């Protein structure tokens, strides 16, 4: 049996992180939007790469939601 490739480990790690992010977002009442185009665009990026122009609006929306959550913590002390 051949060993899994390095990229298959990376893919498994990305899937685990993505699943955890979805779980956290849903547990805080945040909506999830699925976009195959955005997924493909972001999957091609590496940490430290510049944000591609087509992704600016989505990244801005994500940052806005995070900023709002940090400014309005829930009753248990966590950002909602």
N, C-alpha and C positions, 0 to 999 in steps of 0.2 A: 504494500500500500504506500503510495507516495505521500510525502509530508505536505501539509498545507503550505501554500505560497505565502510570502510576506504580505502580499496585497490582500489575501483572503483574511489574514489576521486583522489588517487595518480595516477592511470592510466590516468585519464582525464588531470591531471596536466602535466604528461609526454608528452601526445599527444599534448597539447597546446605548450609546450616548443619546442618539435620537429618540429611542424609546423612553429613556429616563426624562428627557426634556418634555416630551408629550405628556408623560405621567404627571410631572410637576405642574405643567401648564393647566391640565385638566383639573388637578386637585385644587388649584387656585382660581378656578372658574374662568380661565382664559380660553378663548376660541382657538381652534386649530384650523388652518387653511392648508390644503394639500395642493401643491403645484409641481408637476413633473418637470416643467421647464426650470423653475427655481431650484429644485433639488439637483438637477443636472449641473446647473451653473455653480452652485455652492460646493458640490462634490468635487469639482475640478480645482477648487482653491486649496492652497496650503496656508497654514498660519503665517501671517506676515505679508501675504500677497495683498496688493491693493484691491479694494472693492470694485468690481466691474460696474460700469455706468448702469447697465440694465438692472442691477440689484440695489441701487441707491435708495429707491422708494421703499423697498421692503426692509432694508437695514434701518432706515430712518423710522419706520413704523415700529419695528422691534425695540429700538432704543427709546422711543417715546413711551411705549407700554412699560418698559423697565423703569424709566424715570417716574412715571405716574405711580407705579407700584411702590417705589422707594419713598415717595412723598406722602403716601397714604397707607401707613402700616395697619395691619388688622389688629383686632383686640388682643390676640395672643403674642403680639410683639413682632410677628413676622410680616414682611411686606406682602400685601395681597395682590 
